[in-house]
């Protein structure tokens, strides 16, 4: 029964678009001393250990990283990195933000790159 519920949640999480993900509250909102390019490079390197390459695009005064799901190319997270004096402002939006058992690799990578 538990596996059926988990599979149903994962299937429903796969239907989210970038716009849908952006409508959720951020699961993480932090400031880094790194510039957007340096933070994005670190984040992509960390995520490459567990996922396919994310999509990087210019966004406002910085970059947007669209992270794919582990098994498909559908988006599962959007990370907005905006330049600010002395570094970056980072916001992480996840498609399954209200599910406590979501994969932790995105949060782990985002945290690692703040100062690492």
TATA-V256023 format. One record per pair of residues at least 24 apart in sequence whose C-alpha atoms are under 10 Angstrom apart, sorted by sequence separation. I is the first residue (numbers start at 0). GAP is how many residues later the second one is. If there is no record, write none. Layout:
BEGIN
I:GAP ; I:GAP
END
This chain:
BEGIN
38:24 ; 39:24 ; 53:24 ; 57:24 ; 89:24 ; 35:25 ; 36:25 ; 39:25 ; 88:25 ; 35:26 ; 36:26 ; 61:26 ; 63:26 ; 68:26 ; 87:26 ; 34:27 ; 35:27 ; 60:27 ; 61:27 ; 62:27 ; 63:27 ; 64:27 ; 65:27 ; 66:27 ; 78:27 ; 86:27 ; 35:28 ; 61:28 ; 63:28 ; 77:28 ; 76:29 ; 75:30 ; 78:31 ; 69:33 ; 68:34 ; 42:36 ; 39:39 ; 66:39 ; 39:40 ; 39:41 ; 38:42 ; 35:44 ; 36:44 ; 35:45 ; 36:45 ; 34:46 ; 35:46 ; 36:46 ; 34:47 ; 35:47 ; 17:48 ; 34:48 ; 35:48 ; 38:48 ; 17:49 ; 31:49 ; 33:49 ; 34:49 ; 37:49 ; 38:49 ; 26:50 ; 28:50 ; 30:50 ; 32:50 ; 33:50 ; 34:50 ; 37:50 ; 27:51 ; 28:51 ; 29:51 ; 30:51 ; 31:51 ; 32:51 ; 34:51 ; 35:51 ; 36:51 ; 38:51 ; 25:52 ; 30:52 ; 31:52 ; 32:52 ; 33:52 ; 34:52 ; 35:52 ; 25:53 ; 30:53 ; 32:53 ; 33:53 ; 34:53 ; 35:53 ; 13:54 ; 20:54 ; 25:54 ; 31:54 ; 32:54 ; 33:54 ; 34:54 ; 35:54 ; 50:54 ; 13:55 ; 20:55 ; 21:55 ; 30:55 ; 31:55 ; 32:55 ; 33:55 ; 49:55 ; 50:55 ; 12:56 ; 17:56 ; 20:56 ; 21:56 ; 30:56 ; 31:56 ; 32:56 ; 48:56 ; 49:56 ; 13:57 ; 16:57 ; 17:57 ; 20:57 ; 21:57 ; 30:57 ; 31:57 ; 13:58 ; 15:58 ; 16:58 ; 17:58 ; 21:58 ; 29:58 ; 30:58 ; 31:58 ; 46:58 ; 9:59 ; 13:59 ; 14:59 ; 15:59 ; 16:59 ; 17:59 ; 18:59 ; 29:59 ; 30:59 ; 45:59 ; 46:59 ; 13:60 ; 14:60 ; 15:60 ; 16:60 ; 17:60 ; 28:60 ; 29:60 ; 30:60 ; 45:60 ; 46:60 ; 48:60 ; 12:61 ; 13:61 ; 14:61 ; 15:61 ; 16:61 ; 28:61 ; 29:61 ; 46:61 ; 47:61 ; 12:62 ; 13:62 ; 27:62 ; 28:62 ; 29:62 ; 45:62 ; 46:62 ; 12:63 ; 27:63 ; 28:63 ; 42:63 ; 45:63 ; 46:63 ; 25:64 ; 26:64 ; 27:64 ; 28:64 ; 44:64 ; 45:64 ; 25:65 ; 26:65 ; 27:65 ; 42:65 ; 43:65 ; 24:66 ; 25:66 ; 26:66 ; 27:66 ; 42:66 ; 43:66 ; 45:66 ; 24:67 ; 25:67 ; 26:67 ; 41:67 ; 42:67 ; 45:67 ; 24:68 ; 25:68 ; 26:68 ; 41:68 ; 42:68 ; 44:68 ; 23:69 ; 24:69 ; 26:69 ; 42:69 ; 43:69 ; 21:70 ; 22:70 ; 23:70 ; 26:70 ; 39:70 ; 41:70 ; 42:70 ; 20:71 ; 21:71 ; 22:71 ; 23:71 ; 25:71 ; 26:71 ; 38:71 ; 41:71 ; 42:71 ; 20:72 ; 21:72 ; 22:72 ; 23:72 ; 24:72 ; 40:72 ; 41:72 ; 19:73 ; 20:73 ; 21:73 ; 23:73 ; 24:73 ; 38:73 ; 39:73 ; 19:74 ; 20:74 ; 23:74 ; 38:74 ; 41:74 ; 17:75 ; 19:75 ; 20:75 ; 37:75 ; 38:75 ; 17:76 ; 20:76 ; 38:76 ; 17:77 ; 38:77 ; 15:78 ; 16:78 ; 15:79 ; 27:79 ; 31:79 ; 33:79 ; 14:80 ; 15:80 ; 26:80 ; 29:80 ; 33:80 ; 12:81 ; 13:81 ; 29:81 ; 31:81 ; 32:81 ; 33:81 ; 12:82 ; 13:82 ; 27:82 ; 31:82 ; 32:82 ; 33:82 ; 11:83 ; 12:83 ; 27:83 ; 30:83 ; 31:83 ; 11:84 ; 12:84 ; 29:84 ; 30:84 ; 31:84 ; 9:86 ; 12:86 ; 8:87 ; 12:89 ; 8:90 ; 9:92 ; 8:93 ; 5:95 ; 5:96
END
